[in-house]
Amino acid sequence: MGGFIMVNSIKITDYITEDLIDLDLKSKNRDEILVELSKLLEKSDNIVGKENDILKALVDREKLGSTGIGKGVAIPHAKTESAKSLAVAFGVSRKGVDFNSLDEEDVHLFFVFALSISLLFVITFIVLFIQYTIIYERVSHNFKAVEHG
């Protein structure tokens, strides 16, 4: 008998509070923004460990390739044992930051995550969900434009 494995849906709102949102990030480059985002994420109750663990994990991940996915969005994320559970923060850069994005546009919206290595599948799901949402919005917008000629 075939079937689906049901996974409880993940609500980002269950992991983010007002103090984990910064609508006016000040940093002007990728290195500075990673510092600013790591400090924001460290405010989460789900982060334990040494002060620069999150920053180190974010920088290590960016060395593998930019998490700037295009359309002004980046999803920096950290796999670290300093996260006892999923930690999520959100930031906005009004001026934008060169984040070496796939489309070479400056990034304005930052969704930043940290989680323990044992929860790696969660971040994969979240990244794919955000990418899907952006692609769906773009395709839907283009389809409507063509439909209305």
Disulfide bonds with the S-S distance in Angstrom:
none
